[in-house]
């Protein structure tokens, strides 16, 4: 057999080994053998003459990267690629667990609350006597302004200001009027701490 035929056979073997690497996880052994076959293809072609060697070198430098690029593009669609790669979720909500807390947040959509703190764009709101962390839709909202819950995205409550007055919304419930954090510690009736080291 002529050196050119051997060179072409070695190049075909290199391409076949690259393709085989897609289906058989060999830890890089098949890739190494493919590189050796491609290099041997060029060396054998040079034994046939300098023009043949240069032609095979150019062909190898064009074909091998093209095969690698198409293999990388095609690999995620192979059975082994689908086992290794994780499919990208269609929406961010697909990765959240369907917990009771998340369902409770989803139930708040459409309700009107009062901003407890200034929202630049994040802050807190009071809704049905409970305080929630929320984010405005990019605009600052002053404390005490009525806001409407428009969405819940990945456990974040998204609000926007409404045109309502906050008088009927701002009336604190009994549980909110007795906010433990806003009272001095002496009024809570907590006994003093004993000296721990004695």
SULQUI-V635920 format. One record per pair of residues at least 12 apart in sequence whose ideal C-beta (glycine too) atoms are under 7 Angstrom apart, sorted by the first residue. I is the first residue (numbers start at 1). J is the second residue. D is the distance in Angstrom with one decimal. If there is no record, write none. Layout:
BEGIN
<<I,J,D> <I,J,D>>
END
This chain:
BEGIN
<<2,48,6.8> <3,44,5.2> <3,45,6.5> <3,47,4.8> <3,48,3.8> <4,45,6.5> <4,48,5.2> <4,52,5.8> <6,44,4.9> <7,41,4.8> <7,44,4.5> <7,45,3.9> <7,56,5.2> <10,37,5.0> <10,40,5.0> <10,41,3.7> <10,44,6.3> <11,38,6.5> <11,41,4.3> <11,60,6.2> <11,63,6.9> <13,37,4.6> <14,34,4.7> <14,37,3.8> <14,38,4.0> <14,41,6.5> <14,64,6.8> <15,63,6.9> <15,67,5.3> <17,30,5.0> <17,33,5.3> <17,34,3.7> <17,37,6.3> <18,34,4.9> <18,67,5.5> <18,68,6.5> <18,71,5.9> <19,71,6.8> <21,34,7.0> <22,71,5.8> <22,75,5.4> <22,78,5.6> <22,80,7.0> <23,78,6.5> <23,80,6.1> <25,80,6.6> <38,60,5.5> <38,64,5.6> <41,56,6.2> <41,60,6.2> <42,56,5.4> <42,57,5.1> <42,60,5.6> <92,153,6.5> <92,154,5.0> <93,154,7.0> <96,154,6.3> <96,155,6.9> <102,155,6.5> <105,152,4.7> <105,155,6.6> <105,157,6.4> <106,152,5.4> <108,127,6.3> <108,149,4.8> <108,157,6.5> <109,149,5.4> <109,150,7.0> <109,151,6.5> <109,152,6.3> <110,149,6.5> <111,127,6.0> <111,149,5.3> <112,146,5.7> <112,148,5.3> <112,162,6.0> <112,164,6.5> <112,169,6.3> <113,125,4.3> <113,126,6.0> <113,127,3.7> <113,147,5.5> <113,149,6.6> <114,126,5.1> <114,144,6.3> <114,146,5.9> <114,166,5.4> <114,169,4.8> <114,170,5.2> <115,141,5.1> <115,143,5.6> <115,144,6.6> <115,145,5.1> <115,147,5.4> <116,131,6.0> <116,143,6.5> <117,143,5.5> <118,140,7.0> <118,142,5.9> <118,143,5.2> <119,134,7.0> <119,136,4.6> <119,140,6.4> <119,141,4.1> <120,140,5.1> <121,135,5.4> <121,136,4.3> <121,138,5.9> <121,140,6.9> <122,135,4.8> <125,147,6.0> <125,159,6.2> <126,176,6.8> <129,173,3.9> <129,175,5.2> <129,176,5.3> <132,157,5.5> <134,157,4.2> <134,159,4.9> <135,156,5.5> <135,157,7.0> <135,158,5.7> <136,159,5.7> <136,160,6.7> <137,158,6.2> <137,160,4.9> <141,161,5.4> <144,166,5.6> <144,170,6.3> <145,161,5.7> <145,166,6.3> <146,162,4.9> <146,164,4.6> <146,166,4.6> <146,169,5.4> <147,159,4.0> <147,160,6.5> <147,161,5.6> <147,162,6.4> <148,160,5.9> <148,162,4.8>>
END
